[in-house]
Amino acid sequence: MNNILKNKYASIFFCQQYRLCTFEEPMEFLQNKQDEIVEGLVHFFNARIEEKPHETLRQVESELKTLYIRFDNDWTGRGVVGDATLTATISGLEGVRAECLRRLETRNSADGDEQ
């Protein structure tokens, strides 16, 4: 994580602690960050989904398995920001997975129609 983002997170929690901002401001920031993560993942995988949906599906499912394990293993205390980031990453990859499955189903049905 770059220093600018770390400083942004730190300032949010400092701001809340000393009542310098409302509760909604940090939550809005977290929601925007989650949206950015989901959109970035979908954008990143878009071309690969089109070209190689099966390989992309395999990669995404492997990553999801790891992320779900990490999500359950929170003994160090990720905090609000870590939870939001991890949840957004899982959400984005689940969207990519769903699109891969849809493309594969479409391809399989198109191949079946040709035969």
N, C-alpha and C positions, 0 to 999 in steps of 0.2 A: 504494500500500500504506500502510495507516495506521501510525502510530508504535508502537502497541502490538504489532502483528504484527512489525514490524522489530525491536523490542527482544526479542521472544520468540525470533526466529531468531538474533539476536546472542548471546543468553544461552545458547542451545543449543550453539553452536560454542565459546564461551568455556568453558562447562562441560566439554565434551569435551577441549579443549586442556589444561586444568589438572587433568584426571582427577577432576572433582568429581561426575560422574555416569557412568552406564554408557552404552555405545553404544546399547543398546536404547531408552533413553528418547527420544533425538532421533528415532530411526527410527519409534517409535510415534507421536510428534507428526506426523512427515511423513505417515505412513499415514493418520492421522486427518484431516489437512488435505486429502489427496487424496480421501478419501471425502466430505468436506464439499463439495469443489469439484464432484465428479461428481454428487452428490445435488442440489446447488444448480442446476446446469445442467439436469438432467432436470426438476426442479420448475419452473424458469423457463419452459421451453419446453412443458410439458405442455398447457396450454390452447391454445397456438398450433398444436400438432400436431393436436389434435382439430378445431379450426376450419379451419385452412389448412395442411394438410400439404405441399402442393406449394410454397408460398411459403417455409415454414419449411425445407424440404429445400434449396431454392436458397440461402437465407441460410446455413445450416449448412455446406453444401458449400463455399461461398465462404470462410467463416471457416476451415474445415479446410485448405483449400489454402494459405492464408496461414500457418497454424500449422505445417504440415509444412515449409514453406520456412524459417520461423523456427527450427524444431527442427534443421534441417540446418546453419543458419548460426550456429554457436556460437563464432565467432572471438574474442569478447570474454570468454568463459568465464562462463556463467550460474551455474554452481555447482550443488550438490546441491538446494538449495531451488528454484531456477529450473527445473531439469530436472523435479523432482517436480511443480511447479505446471503446467508446460507439458504434461507427460505426462497429468496428471489432466484437464486441459482438453480435450485431444485425445480421451481416453477417453470423457469425458462427451458430447462432441459426436458421436462415433461412435455412441454409444448412442442419441442423439436422431435421428441420421440413419437408423439401423436401424429405429427406431419409425416414422419418417415413411414409409419404404419399405414397411413392413408395412401401415400404414394405407392407403396408396395402392393397394397390391395388393388389400387387402380391399375397398376401394371399387370398384375396377375389376372384381373378380370379382362383386360384388353387382350392379353395373350390367349386367354381361353376363348374369346370371341373369334379370334383369327383362325383357330383350329377347327 
